[in-house]
Amino acid sequence: MTDWDIEHLAGVRAVALDVDGTIAGGDHRVSPRTADAIRSLTSLDVPVILLTGRSRRNTLELAREVGITNLVAACNGAVVFDPVVDENVRVVTMAAADVEVLIDLHRDLDLELTWWTPDDIVVERDGLMRRQLMELNESEVEVASVEGIDPDQVVKMMLYSSPERLDAATAEILARAPHGTRSMDVFFEFVDPDANKWAALSYLLERLGVSADDVLGMGDGGNDVAWLSRIGHPIAMGNARDEVIGVTKHRTGHHAEDGAAEILEVAHDLIAAGRDAPRVR
């Protein structure tokens, strides 16, 4: 982590936010304080971009709940959509060969597998993973045979197990599926290399005409490293994984204690003050 000057946030032109472990608290919901902080930025016409591994359906509900009207990214960046008109603008599915590799890892290492389409989350059996996915996404999770996977529809896959088992399996997983990221202690997450959070953010910033240097971003998981390492104002949550802390300039509070709101409130005040300051002629 490097030295960080908080006053630089006055020049922020867009904000990018992970959800779970970042703006969502310990109950997996966005607190009223954090929601208000997001709304305060959108009131200044600062785009607030959700970059989340959550489902499209849940991301749509969240964007509308906190008043975000610009494009957002779900499914770890594989689905970019407009939350106002509820239309996809970019969907990138996984290559069939990558899907097969993950099915093989699921079988060979005895790890649970979930696969996602733009509209659905599917698991092979009922159990702890299914219940956790339903809690995180606040939606139904289907149960179906892995034999029925249609690679043309898959936008994201995840391997699931205990933190200890995933720690032990990490080398084998990354040797066979090098694009995987440890999004949470119990999940390894996979999307097409052209559909990760950085790819989605790059696409969105180009449409907005905003440089990555002028972006404030917060995250906590391994799937946040690629984009946090490329923006001007990267911030790690108090609960962030070590690889996130290593690429960020500042560390805020824990996600369960409104750590994201602390930064968003300061950013709002600095941006607003900068706009109100008299211009030098």
N, C-alpha and C positions, 0 to 999 in steps of 0.2 A: 504494500500500500504506500502511495506517495503522498507528499505534502499536498494539501488541498485548501484553496481559498474559496470560502463560501460565497464571497461577493461575486464570483464569476457566474453564479447562477442567474444573475440579472440578465445575462445574454442568452438564456435558454429559449429556444424557439419551438421545441416539442419535447414531450415527456413519454418515455416508454416504460411499461410496468409489467413485470411478471405478476401472477396472481397468487397461487398457493405458496406459502412461505414468505410472501412479500406483502401484498396489500390485503390478503385474506388472513384473518387472525387464527387463533388456535381452534376456533369452531368452524373454520373454513369459510367464514362469511366476512364481508367487508364491513367494518365498523362504521357507525354514523360519522365519527370524526374523519376517518379516511375518505369516506364518500363525499363529505363536505369539502375536503381539501382538493379532491379531484374536480368537483364542480367549480370551485373557486378558480382553478386554472382554465377550465373551458370557458368561464365567463370572460377571461382575458383573450379568448380566441387562441389559446395555446392548445394544439392537438394533444390529447392524451391517448396513447396507443397501447392497447392491451396486447401483450405477447405471452400467450398462455398455452400450456399443454391441455387445458380443459377442453371439453367438447364444444362444438359449434353452438349447440342449443344453450348450454349453460353460459357461454361467453356472450351470446345475444342477450340473455336475460340480465347479465351483469352490466353490460354496456348501457342498456336502457335504464337500469336501476340507478346508475350513477350519472346519467345524463351525457354519455359520450355519443357524439353524432358522426365522428370521422371513422374511417375504415379501421378495423381491428383484425387481429390474427389469432386463430384458435388451432388446436391439434398440433401444438409445437411449431406453428408457422405454416403448416401444410394447407390451411384454409384461411383465406383472407376474404372478408365480407363487409358489406355495408349494413350496420345495425339499424339504420333508419328504415330502409326499404326491404331489409331482410333478403338480400341477394348476394350470391358469391361473385367475387371479381377475380379470384385466383385460387385454383385447386390443383395441387400437385400430388399425384399418387405415387406409391412406391414401386420400384422395379420388381418384376416377378421373381428374379433371381434373389433379390434381397429378402423378399417374403419367404422364400424357400429356406434360406440360411437361418432365419429366425425360427421357423418351424422346427428345423433340425436341432438348433440350440435348445429349444423348449423340450424336445424329446431326449436329447443326449445328456443334458445337465439336470433334467427333472425340475425345470423351472416353469412356473405358471405363465401363460401367454394370454395377452389381450390384443385384439385387433380392432381398428376403428375405421369406419367410413365417414364421409362428411356428415352423415345424419345419425349413425348408430355406434354404440360401443358393444363389443361382443367378447365373451369369454367361453372357455370350453366347459367349465363346470361351475356350479355354485360353490361358494366358500368365502374365505376372508377377503381375497382380492376383489371379488365381485361386490361385496358389501362396502369395501373401502372406496371403490370406484363410484358406487351409487352415492355415497356420502359426499365425496369430493365434487361430483358433477350434478348432484341433486336431480338425477334422472335414472330411468330404468336401464339396466344392463342386460342384454340378451345372452342366452346360453345356446351355443351351437357347436357342432363338431368342427375341428380344425380342418377336416377333409373338405368342408364346404367353402373354404375361403376363396373369394374371387379377387386375385391380385389387382385387377383393373379398378377395384373399388376401395382398396386399402390406402389410407392416408397416413396412418400411424400404427405402430405396434409397440408393445412393452413386455418385457420380461419381469416377473415378480417373484420375490422370495424374501426371507428375513435379511436384515442388513449383513449378518455374518456370512450367510451363504452367498450373497451377491459379492461381498468382499472377496471370498475365496474363488468365485467364478469369474471375476473381472478380467483377468488376463486372457482367459479362453474366449470370453465374449468379445472382447475388443480385437483379438487376433482374427476372429472370423467375421465380425461385424464392426469394423473400425469407426463407423460414423455414429455409434451409440453414445449416449450421454447418461450420466447418473442424475436423473432429474430429482429424485427423492431417494432416501436411504433404502427404500424397498422396491424401487423401480429403475430399470434401465429402459431408456426411451429411444425409439428409432423412427426417423422419417427419411424421405429422399434427401440426398445432400443438397439439392436445390430448393428444399422446402423447410429448412430449419429457421429458427427465430431471426438469425441475421439476414437470411435471404428474404424473409417476409418484411423485416424492418427496412432493408435497402429498397425494396419495391415500394413501400409506403412513403419513405422519405423522398424518393424521386418524384412521386406523384405530388407531394406537398411542396417540393422545391426547397427542402431543408437539408443542410449539411449535417452529417453525423457528428461533426464537431460541436454542433449547437444543441445536442440532445442530452437531456438528463435521463438516466435510467437506473432502475433498481431491480435486483434479483437475488436469488439465494442458491440456485441449483446448478449442477454441471451443464445443463442445457442453456444456461444464461451466459456462460463464459464467452462464447463466440461473438455475441453482440455487445456485451458490456466492454470487451477488450477493444472495440472499434469506435466507441462513441466518446464525446468530449467530457462528459460528466458522469462516470460510472460509480455507483454506490452499492456496497454490499449490505445486506441485512445483518442484524446482530446474530442471527441464526444461520448465516450463510456457510456453505461448504468451503473448505480451505482453497480450492481452486478458484472460487469466485473472489475471495478476499485478495488473492494474489494478483488479480487484474483490475482491481478497483482503487479509487482514490480516497475513499472515505467509507466509514462504517457507521450506520445508523443503529437505532434500537431494534429489539426483537420484534418479529412480526406479530406476536401475541400481545405486544404492548404498544401498538400503533407507531412502530418505528418508521414506516413509510410516511405516515401523516406528518411526522416531525419535519422531514425534508420538504415535502410538498407545500406545507404552510410557509416555510422560509422562502422557497422558490417563488411562491405567489407574491409575497410581500416585496421581494427584491425586483421581480419583473414589473410589478405595478409601480413601485417607486421609480424605477428607471424610465418608465413611460411618462410619469408625471413630472420628471425633472425638466427644468427649462433647458432648451437647446442652445448651445453656444453658436453664435453666428460669426 
